[in-house]
Amino acid sequence: MGYLAVLVGIFLIYLPYLILFVLLLITAGILYLLLLPFALLIRKLRRTRPRPSQDSSWILTPPDRQPTDQILLPRRHNAAPQ
């Protein structure tokens, strides 16, 4: 009976904290449900922002460099020099 009395006593001591914890969880859930439409609206507005048009006219312009310019490719670090 002593163990049962200790368990009931500890439960009664921590009962206000348990009630507070449950109330905070319920409040957080209610706030989440209330703010969910606004979060979805903001997400939708951020995704549907008009993107700047891609101007591809630079492809058709003549190159600024001479044809004799060489494009140097990077060597691997472990490759021996040739």
MMTF fields as JSON, N, C-alpha, C and O atoms, coordinates in Angstrom:
{
  "mmtfVersion": "1.0.0",
  "mmtfProducer": "UNKNOWN",
  "numBonds": 327,
  "numAtoms": 328,
  "numGroups": 82,
  "numChains": 1,
  "numModels": 1,
  "chainsPerModel": [1],
  "groupsPerChain": [82],
  "chainIdList": ["A"],
  "bondAtomList": [4, 2, 8, 6, 12, 10, 16, 14, 20, 18, 24, 22, 28, 26, 32, 30, 36, 34, 40, 38, 44, 42, 48, 46, 52, 50, 56, 54, 60, 58, 64, 62, 68, 66, 72, 70, 76, 74, 80, 78, 84, 82, 88, 86, 92, 90, 96, 94, 100, 98, 104, 102, 108, 106, 112, 110, 116, 114, 120, 118, 124, 122, 128, 126, 132, 130, 136, 134, 140, 138, 144, 142, 148, 146, 152, 150, 156, 154, 160, 158, 164, 162, 168, 166, 172, 170, 176, 174, 180, 178, 184, 182, 188, 186, 192, 190, 196, 194, 200, 198, 204, 202, 208, 206, 212, 210, 216, 214, 220, 218, 224, 222, 228, 226, 232, 230, 236, 234, 240, 238, 244, 242, 248, 246, 252, 250, 256, 254, 260, 258, 264, 262, 268, 266, 272, 270, 276, 274, 280, 278, 284, 282, 288, 286, 292, 290, 296, 294, 300, 298, 304, 302, 308, 306, 312, 310, 316, 314, 320, 318, 324, 322],
  "bondOrderList": [1, 1, 1, 1, 1, 1, 1, 1, 1, 1, 1, 1, 1, 1, 1, 1, 1, 1, 1, 1, 1, 1, 1, 1, 1, 1, 1, 1, 1, 1, 1, 1, 1, 1, 1, 1, 1, 1, 1, 1, 1, 1, 1, 1, 1, 1, 1, 1, 1, 1, 1, 1, 1, 1, 1, 1, 1, 1, 1, 1, 1, 1, 1, 1, 1, 1, 1, 1, 1, 1, 1, 1, 1, 1, 1, 1, 1, 1, 1, 1, 1],
  "groupList": [{"groupName": "MET", "atomNameList": ["N", "CA", "C", "O"], "elementList": ["N", "C", "C", "O"], "formalChargeList": [0, 0, 0, 0], "bondAtomList": [1, 0, 2, 1, 3, 2], "bondOrderList": [1, 1, 2], "singleLetterCode": "M", "chemCompType": "L-PEPTIDE LINKING"}, {"groupName": "GLY", "atomNameList": ["N", "CA", "C", "O"], "elementList": ["N", "C", "C", "O"], "formalChargeList": [0, 0, 0, 0], "bondAtomList": [1, 0, 2, 1, 3, 2], "bondOrderList": [1, 1, 2], "singleLetterCode": "G", "chemCompType": "PEPTIDE LINKING"}, {"groupName": "TYR", "atomNameList": ["N", "CA", "C", "O"], "elementList": ["N", "C", "C", "O"], "formalChargeList": [0, 0, 0, 0], "bondAtomList": [1, 0, 2, 1, 3, 2], "bondOrderList": [1, 1, 2], "singleLetterCode": "Y", "chemCompType": "L-PEPTIDE LINKING"}, {"groupName": "LEU", "atomNameList": ["N", "CA", "C", "O"], "elementList": ["N", "C", "C", "O"], "formalChargeList": [0, 0, 0, 0], "bondAtomList": [1, 0, 2, 1, 3, 2], "bondOrderList": [1, 1, 2], "singleLetterCode": "L", "chemCompType": "L-PEPTIDE LINKING"}, {"groupName": "ALA", "atomNameList": ["N", "CA", "C", "O"], "elementList": ["N", "C", "C", "O"], "formalChargeList": [0, 0, 0, 0], "bondAtomList": [1, 0, 2, 1, 3, 2], "bondOrderList": [1, 1, 2], "singleLetterCode": "A", "chemCompType": "L-PEPTIDE LINKING"}, {"groupName": "VAL", "atomNameList": ["N", "CA", "C", "O"], "elementList": ["N", "C", "C", "O"], "formalChargeList": [0, 0, 0, 0], "bondAtomList": [1, 0, 2, 1, 3, 2], "bondOrderList": [1, 1, 2], "singleLetterCode": "V", "chemCompType": "L-PEPTIDE LINKING"}, {"groupName": "ILE", "atomNameList": ["N", "CA", "C", "O"], "elementList": ["N", "C", "C", "O"], "formalChargeList": [0, 0, 0, 0], "bondAtomList": [1, 0, 2, 1, 3, 2], "bondOrderList": [1, 1, 2], "singleLetterCode": "I", "chemCompType": "L-PEPTIDE LINKING"}, {"groupName": "PHE", "atomNameList": ["N", "CA", "C", "O"], "elementList": ["N", "C", "C", "O"], "formalChargeList": [0, 0, 0, 0], "bondAtomList": [1, 0, 2, 1, 3, 2], "bondOrderList": [1, 1, 2], "singleLetterCode": "F", "chemCompType": "L-PEPTIDE LINKING"}, {"groupName": "PRO", "atomNameList": ["N", "CA", "C", "O"], "elementList": ["N", "C", "C", "O"], "formalChargeList": [0, 0, 0, 0], "bondAtomList": [1, 0, 2, 1, 3, 2], "bondOrderList": [1, 1, 2], "singleLetterCode": "P", "chemCompType": "L-PEPTIDE LINKING"}, {"groupName": "THR", "atomNameList": ["N", "CA", "C", "O"], "elementList": ["N", "C", "C", "O"], "formalChargeList": [0, 0, 0, 0], "bondAtomList": [1, 0, 2, 1, 3, 2], "bondOrderList": [1, 1, 2], "singleLetterCode": "T", "chemCompType": "L-PEPTIDE LINKING"}, {"groupName": "ARG", "atomNameList": ["N", "CA", "C", "O"], "elementList": ["N", "C", "C", "O"], "formalChargeList": [0, 0, 0, 0], "bondAtomList": [1, 0, 2, 1, 3, 2], "bondOrderList": [1, 1, 2], "singleLetterCode": "R", "chemCompType": "L-PEPTIDE LINKING"}, {"groupName": "LYS", "atomNameList": ["N", "CA", "C", "O"], "elementList": ["N", "C", "C", "O"], "formalChargeList": [0, 0, 0, 0], "bondAtomList": [1, 0, 2, 1, 3, 2], "bondOrderList": [1, 1, 2], "singleLetterCode": "K", "chemCompType": "L-PEPTIDE LINKING"}, {"groupName": "SER", "atomNameList": ["N", "CA", "C", "O"], "elementList": ["N", "C", "C", "O"], "formalChargeList": [0, 0, 0, 0], "bondAtomList": [1, 0, 2, 1, 3, 2], "bondOrderList": [1, 1, 2], "singleLetterCode": "S", "chemCompType": "L-PEPTIDE LINKING"}, {"groupName": "GLN", "atomNameList": ["N", "CA", "C", "O"], "elementList": ["N", "C", "C", "O"], "formalChargeList": [0, 0, 0, 0], "bondAtomList": [1, 0, 2, 1, 3, 2], "bondOrderList": [1, 1, 2], "singleLetterCode": "Q", "chemCompType": "L-PEPTIDE LINKING"}, {"groupName": "ASP", "atomNameList": ["N", "CA", "C", "O"], "elementList": ["N", "C", "C", "O"], "formalChargeList": [0, 0, 0, 0], "bondAtomList": [1, 0, 2, 1, 3, 2], "bondOrderList": [1, 1, 2], "singleLetterCode": "D", "chemCompType": "L-PEPTIDE LINKING"}, {"groupName": "TRP", "atomNameList": ["N", "CA", "C", "O"], "elementList": ["N", "C", "C", "O"], "formalChargeList": [0, 0, 0, 0], "bondAtomList": [1, 0, 2, 1, 3, 2], "bondOrderList": [1, 1, 2], "singleLetterCode": "W", "chemCompType": "L-PEPTIDE LINKING"}, {"groupName": "HIS", "atomNameList": ["N", "CA", "C", "O"], "elementList": ["N", "C", "C", "O"], "formalChargeList": [0, 0, 0, 0], "bondAtomList": [1, 0, 2, 1, 3, 2], "bondOrderList": [1, 1, 2], "singleLetterCode": "H", "chemCompType": "L-PEPTIDE LINKING"}, {"groupName": "ASN", "atomNameList": ["N", "CA", "C", "O"], "elementList": ["N", "C", "C", "O"], "formalChargeList": [0, 0, 0, 0], "bondAtomList": [1, 0, 2, 1, 3, 2], "bondOrderList": [1, 1, 2], "singleLetterCode": "N", "chemCompType": "L-PEPTIDE LINKING"}],
  "groupTypeList": [0, 1, 2, 3, 4, 5, 3, 5, 1, 6, 7, 3, 6, 2, 3, 8, 2, 3, 6, 3, 7, 5, 3, 3, 3, 6, 9, 4, 1, 6, 3, 2, 3, 3, 3, 3, 8, 7, 4, 3, 3, 6, 10, 11, 3, 10, 10, 9, 10, 8, 10, 8, 12, 13, 14, 12, 12, 15, 6, 3, 9, 8, 8, 14, 10, 13, 8, 9, 14, 13, 6, 3, 3, 8, 10, 10, 16, 17, 4, 4, 8, 13],
  "groupIdList": [1, 2, 3, 4, 5, 6, 7, 8, 9, 10, 11, 12, 13, 14, 15, 16, 17, 18, 19, 20, 21, 22, 23, 24, 25, 26, 27, 28, 29, 30, 31, 32, 33, 34, 35, 36, 37, 38, 39, 40, 41, 42, 43, 44, 45, 46, 47, 48, 49, 50, 51, 52, 53, 54, 55, 56, 57, 58, 59, 60, 61, 62, 63, 64, 65, 66, 67, 68, 69, 70, 71, 72, 73, 74, 75, 76, 77, 78, 79, 80, 81, 82],
  "secStructList": [7, 2, 2, 2, 2, 2, 2, 2, 2, 2, 2, 2, 2, 2, 2, 2, 2, 2, 2, 2, 2, 2, 2, 2, 2, 2, 2, 2, 2, 2, 2, 2, 2, 2, 2, 2, 2, 2, 2, 2, 2, 2, 2, 2, 2, 2, 2, 6, 7, 7, 7, 7, 7, 7, 7, 7, 4, 4, 4, 6, 1, 7, 7, 1, 1, 7, 6, 6, 7, 7, 7, 7, 7, 7, 7, 7, 6, 6, 1, 7, 7, 7],
  "xCoordList": [0.831, 0.0, 0.861, 0.443, 2.055, 2.916, 3.316, 3.365, 3.607, 3.989, 2.839, 3.042, 1.653, 0.476, 0.248, -0.107, 0.45, 0.282, 1.32, 1.02, 2.558, 3.601, 3.254, 3.406, 2.791, 2.419, 1.283, 1.33, 0.284, -0.834, -0.358, -0.778, 0.504, 1.024, 1.85, 1.7, 2.721, 3.521, 2.625, 2.834, 1.626, 0.691, -0.031, -0.191, -0.459, -1.161, -0.221, -0.645, 1.046, 1.998, 2.234, 2.292, 2.371, 2.664, 1.421, 1.545, 0.241, -0.99, -1.128, -1.536, -0.814, -0.925, 0.007, -0.357, 1.204, 2.124, 1.627, 1.782, 1.036, 0.468, -0.694, -0.822, -1.537, -2.669, -2.165, -2.686, -1.15, -0.584, 0.021, -0.149, 0.728, 1.339, 0.278, 0.428, -0.789, -1.865, -2.558, -2.882, -2.786, -3.408, -2.518, -3.021, -1.224, -0.307, -0.31, -0.262, -0.366, -0.446, -1.738, -1.721, -2.836, -4.119, -4.111, -4.6, -3.551, -3.472, -2.59, -2.931, -1.468, -0.579, -1.272, -1.119, -2.023, -2.754, -3.816, -3.986, -4.535, -5.572, -4.934, -5.434, -3.838, -3.153, -2.618, -2.672, -2.104, -1.607, -2.741, -2.57, -3.894, -5.025, -5.545, -5.99, -5.496, -5.965, -5.009, -5.448, -3.716, -2.731, -2.401, -1.7, -2.885, -2.583, -3.057, -2.303, -4.263, -4.653, -3.719, -3.428, -3.254, -2.34, -0.986, -0.377, -0.525, 0.746, 0.629, 1.547, -0.497, -0.698, -0.813, -0.32, -1.46, -1.579, -0.217, 0.096, 0.581, 1.922, 2.764, 3.5, 2.668, 3.432, 2.993, 3.825, 1.685, 1.188, 1.633, 2.001, 1.603, 2.036, 3.526, 3.943, 4.317, 5.76, 6.074, 7.04, 5.288, 5.549, 5.078, 5.677, 4.026, 3.466, 4.01, 3.42, 5.12, 5.733, 6.213, 6.873, 5.897, 6.33, 7.849, 8.513, 8.366, 9.808, 10.21, 9.442, 11.403, 11.833, 11.992, 12.425, 11.64, 11.728, 13.189, 14.044, 13.442, 14.797, 15.048, 14.4, 15.989, 16.335, 17.446, 18.582, 17.123, 18.114, 18.784, 19.395, 18.679, 19.286, 20.806, 21.456, 21.389, 22.845, 23.386, 24.56, 22.535, 23.0, 23.279, 24.178, 22.509, 22.632, 23.681, 23.987, 24.233, 25.228, 26.569, 26.87, 27.392, 28.701, 29.598, 29.459, 30.506, 31.39, 32.364, 32.745, 32.769, 33.693, 35.136, 36.026, 35.385, 36.769, 37.141, 36.273, 38.403, 38.91, 38.845, 38.87, 38.761, 38.703, 39.986, 39.993, 41.069, 42.33, 42.425, 43.324, 41.524, 41.56, 41.307, 40.448, 42.057, 41.896, 41.19, 41.419, 40.367, 39.71, 40.544, 40.696, 41.077, 41.921, 41.058, 40.358, 41.117, 40.367, 41.218, 42.428, 40.636, 41.433, 41.929, 41.218, 43.165, 43.742, 43.365, 43.083, 43.368, 43.153, 44.416, 45.512, 44.287, 45.434, 46.399, 47.605, 45.861, 46.717, 47.298, 48.059, 46.945, 47.451, 48.875, 49.215, 49.692, 51.081, 51.129, 50.367, 52.012, 52.111, 52.635, 53.472, 52.133, 52.534, 53.444, 53.874],
  "yCoordList": [-1.214, 0.0, 1.258, 2.31, 1.138, 2.314, 2.784, 3.983, 1.803, 2.168, 2.86, 3.831, 2.356, 2.952, 4.37, 5.265, 4.577, 5.913, 6.883, 8.05, 6.379, 7.241, 7.599, 8.751, 6.62, 6.895, 7.914, 8.827, 7.764, 8.714, 10.088, 11.098, 10.141, 11.425, 12.13, 13.333, 11.38, 11.995, 12.454, 13.525, 11.639, 12.04, 13.333, 14.222, 13.433, 14.643, 15.861, 16.984, 15.63, 16.751, 17.279, 18.49, 16.364, 16.777, 16.999, 17.313, 16.847, 17.02, 18.421, 18.517, 19.516, 20.828, 20.972, 21.609, 20.383, 20.459, 19.631, 20.033, 18.487, 17.672, 18.383, 18.361, 19.013, 19.759, 20.923, 21.174, 21.634, 22.751, 22.269, 22.915, 21.138, 20.597, 20.22, 20.512, 19.574, 19.189, 20.426, 20.468, 21.418, 22.649, 23.371, 23.927, 23.368, 23.988, 23.234, 23.849, 21.915, 21.138, 21.433, 21.587, 21.509, 21.811, 23.215, 23.426, 24.185, 25.556, 25.642, 26.338, 24.946, 24.952, 24.34, 24.844, 23.278, 22.668, 23.59, 23.675, 24.285, 25.213, 26.375, 26.776, 26.916, 28.011, 27.55, 28.3, 26.324, 25.788, 25.693, 26.063, 25.198, 25.082, 26.446, 26.608, 27.428, 28.772, 29.467, 30.221, 29.226, 29.905, 29.13, 29.652, 27.906, 27.1, 27.74, 27.702, 28.329, 28.976, 30.126, 30.315, 30.885, 31.987, 31.461, 32.035, 30.381, 29.791, 29.262, 29.425, 28.632, 28.135, 29.284, 29.18, 30.379, 31.541, 32.157, 32.496, 32.301, 32.878, 31.963, 32.443, 30.669, 29.723, 29.811, 29.763, 29.94, 30.044, 31.349, 31.367, 32.438, 33.719, 33.716, 34.335, 33.045, 32.996, 32.136, 32.412, 31.105, 30.224, 30.83, 30.561, 31.638, 32.163, 33.536, 34.25, 33.916, 35.198, 35.149, 34.186, 36.165, 36.12, 36.157, 36.999, 35.236, 35.172, 36.079, 36.259, 36.649, 37.492, 36.663, 35.511, 37.261, 36.537, 36.308, 37.174, 35.137, 34.797, 35.379, 34.997, 36.301, 36.905, 36.079, 36.099, 35.353, 34.488, 35.146, 34.462, 36.462, 37.134, 37.082, 37.281, 36.82, 36.749, 35.565, 35.552, 34.561, 33.405, 33.797, 33.25, 34.74, 35.109, 36.176, 36.463, 36.763, 37.82, 37.201, 36.089, 37.922, 37.377, 37.318, 38.142, 36.371, 36.262, 37.422, 37.972, 37.796, 38.906, 38.458, 39.298, 37.182, 36.725, 36.243, 35.936, 36.183, 35.719, 34.194, 33.538, 33.618, 32.166, 31.485, 30.277, 32.235, 31.614, 31.414, 30.717, 32.006, 31.813, 30.342, 29.701, 29.829, 28.436, 28.383, 29.213, 27.429, 27.201, 26.169, 25.039, 26.547, 25.657, 24.885, 25.473, 23.592, 22.744, 22.463, 22.278, 22.426, 22.154, 20.717, 19.799, 20.538, 19.205, 18.608, 19.32, 17.303, 16.639, 16.795, 16.833, 16.885, 17.113, 15.925, 16.098, 14.736, 13.576, 13.165, 12.201, 13.892, 13.568, 14.085, 15.162, 13.303, 13.736, 14.766, 14.655, 15.778, 16.785, 16.148, 15.246, 16.629, 16.072, 16.998, 16.683],
  "zCoordList": [0.0, 0.0, 0.0, -0.484, 0.544, 0.588, -0.805, -1.079, -1.698, -3.068, -3.791, -4.52, -3.585, -4.214, -3.69, -4.458, -2.396, -1.812, -2.38, -2.634, -2.577, -3.147, -4.589, -4.997, -5.359, -6.757, -6.844, -7.668, -6.013, -6.022, -5.578, -6.142, -4.585, -4.119, -5.194, -5.408, -5.868, -6.94, -8.08, -8.65, -8.409, -9.458, -9.085, -9.921, -7.847, -7.417, -7.378, -7.649, -7.042, -7.025, -8.431, -8.641, -9.404, -10.783, -11.634, -12.817, -11.074, -11.823, -12.425, -13.583, -11.715, -12.36, -13.57, -14.558, -13.496, -14.633, -15.81, -16.963, -15.526, -16.596, -17.279, -18.503, -16.465, -17.033, -17.881, -18.968, -17.386, -18.141, -19.453, -20.487, -19.421, -20.631, -21.659, -22.846, -21.206, -22.125, -22.685, -23.872, -21.857, -22.344, -23.355, -24.331, -23.136, -24.107, -25.433, -26.498, -25.372, -26.613, -27.377, -28.598, -26.667, -27.31, -27.898, -29.008, -27.155, -27.646, -28.884, -29.841, -28.876, -30.042, -31.249, -32.361, -31.06, -32.165, -32.732, -33.948, -31.848, -32.31, -33.069, -34.12, -32.549, -33.25, -34.598, -35.572, -34.665, -35.932, -36.951, -38.113, -36.516, -37.433, -37.863, -39.0, -36.968, -37.329, -38.288, -39.156, -38.147, -38.993, -40.261, -41.128, -40.393, -41.567, -42.873, -43.846, -42.961, -44.218, -44.607, -45.788, -43.63, -43.943, -44.425, -45.327, -43.826, -44.26, -45.687, -46.491, -45.998, -47.358, -48.354, -49.477, -47.956, -48.834, -49.108, -50.25, -48.084, -48.267, -49.144, -50.006, -48.942, -49.769, -51.227, -52.133, -51.453, -52.825, -53.466, -54.641, -52.71, -53.261, -53.582, -54.56, -52.793, -53.054, -54.264, -54.975, -54.517, -55.662, -56.969, -58.01, -56.956, -58.2, -58.539, -59.35, -57.935, -58.261, -59.71, -60.1, -60.517, -61.92, -62.02, -61.417, -62.783, -62.958, -64.113, -65.057, -64.045, -65.154, -66.421, -66.378, -67.532, -68.793, -69.161, -68.974, -69.68, -70.085, -71.472, -72.447, -71.543, -72.815, -73.441, -72.966, -74.505, -75.127, -76.319, -77.14, -76.426, -77.583, -77.532, -78.559, -76.373, -76.29, -77.072, -77.443, -77.329, -78.098, -79.541, -80.18, -80.045, -81.449, -81.704, -82.862, -80.677, -80.886, -81.23, -80.797, -82.017, -82.37, -81.144, -80.239, -81.098, -79.935, -79.878, -80.912, -78.666, -78.464, -78.605, -78.739, -78.58, -78.619, -80.013, -80.831, -80.264, -81.548, -81.613, -80.571, -82.802, -82.899, -82.466, -82.228, -82.359, -81.969, -80.459, -79.989, -79.701, -78.253, -77.935, -78.541, -76.99, -76.596, -75.244, -74.364, -75.115, -73.833, -73.094, -73.56, -71.959, -71.188, -70.203, -69.379, -70.295, -69.379, -68.15, -68.28, -66.984, -65.78, -65.785, -66.193, -65.322, -65.207, -63.863, -62.899, -63.827, -62.548, -61.727, -62.286, -60.432, -59.568, -59.533, -59.359, -59.698, -59.599, -60.947, -61.025, -62.014, -63.333, -63.474, -62.984, -64.15, -64.367, -65.483, -66.444, -65.386, -66.448, -67.722, -67.688, -68.831, -70.127, -70.869, -71.979]
}
